Amino acid sequence: MEYDDMIQEETVPQEDQLPRMAQDGVHAGFPSPATDYMTQAVDLNKELVKHPAATFYGRVVGDSMIDAGVEEGDILVIDRSLDAQNGDMAVCFVDGEFTLKYLKFHEAGLTLVPANDRYPSIEISEGSDFIMWGVVTYVIKKVR
């Protein structure tokens, strides 16, 4: 089978085919009797992607961010156009590998901090092979 034969043409659903959301959001308490008030469909690309030309998706491998609720298999929405700030969760390229960590800026430089005590922090110095690749703006989780 040729590679081109394996690619399925992506179809974009029409607005009336997308799931509808309650106008006031989805309540996590008791069900609301106000199901009469439904709003237009939610387009996840419009909701999650503010800079389409600079946004990428990545799937999490590993458990270094498990205590932040980020688990293996989760999908990251990564915006490369954002300036990284202290405390951001970011995808970084360090010594030839991609890694997902929190950013901690300080006078001496930068520390990449995991959210799992089993992993050490990574100190970034001037000589490090380092690229701050993008800031994570959303984590998409499968719950079933």
Buried (B, 14 or more C-beta within 10 A) or exposed (E): EEEEEEEEEEEEEEEEEBEEEBEEEEEEEEEEEEEEEEEEBEEEEEEBBEEEEEBEEBEBEBBBBBEBEBBEEBBBBBBBEBEBEEEBBBBBBBEEEEBBBBBBBEEEEBBBBBBEEEBEEBEBEEEEEBEBBBBBBBBEEEEE
